[in-house]
Structure formats: structure tokens, C-alpha cells
């Protein structure tokens, strides 16, 4: 993990983007079938439906702080 200070006091944390777009932001289930179209996200396990980009953005927002916490604990 690499973190660096951004110009306005923010910290940028790189996250692993593999399967981010296939992961349900509601229940965490990962499946290729969760993406019936390029723009849609519908979880085959819990039924959560959202715009695919918004669902992925929620996953990325959650992954960043988790990665930082893991790095600090190590």
C-alpha cells in the first residue's frame, strides 16, 4: 500500500480494484452475474440494485480507510 499527501491535506490511498465492480456494496457478494449490463448492478444474492458506477464507488470508499487501518496496524 502506498499513501501520499495530496495538495489540500487529503491522503490518497491506492486500493486493489479487482472485482470492485462485481462486489455488492450491501452484502459483499462478488459475482460476475451481479453486472447484467455495463451500467447496471443487481446482486444475485441479496437483490441490491444500483447504478454500477455508484456501487463501485461505495466499495472504493470503504476499501480506502480499511487499507489505511491495516497499514497502521502492521
N, C-alpha and C positions, 0 to 999 in steps of 0.2 A: 504494500500500500504506500502510495506517495501522497503527501499532503503539502500544500504550499499556500502561503498567504496571498490573497488577492488584493487588488489595489484599494478596496474600500473596507478593509478589515474582515473580509469573509475568508473562509478557508475552503479550498477546493479539494474534494476527496474523490479519487478515481474509484469507480465501482465496476465489478465484473458484470458486463451487460448480457452475458449468455443467458438465454431463456427469460429475460426480463419481460419481454412482450408476451410470453406464453404463461406467465405466472399470475394467478388470481390475487388481486390486491385484497380481497375479502377473506379468502380461506387459505391461500398459499399453494393451492394445487397447480402443478405445472403439467401442461399437455399441449401438444401441437393442435389438437382439436379445439382448444379454447379460442382459437383465432379462425372463425368460419370465413371471414373475409379480411382483407388488408386493413379496413377501417374499424371493424367491429371486434369486440371481445365479449365472449359469453362462456363462463366457466361451466364445464361439463359436470363438475361435482356439485357445486352449490347454487348454480344458476345466476350468479352475479353477472350483470351486463353493464358495459360501459364502452365509451369510445376507446379504441385500442391505445391511442397515444396517451390519453389521460390515465388509463390503468397502468401503463408502463411508467409514467411519471411518478405515480404514487409509490410504485415499487422502488424506483431510484431514490426518491426522497427518504424512504425508510432504510434503504441499504447504506446510504452515506453515514448517518450517525452510528449505525451498528458497526460499520467498519472502523470508524474512529475509536469507538469504545473498545473494540477488540485490540486495536493497536496500542491503546493506552494500558490495557491490562497485561499485555505481553512484556 
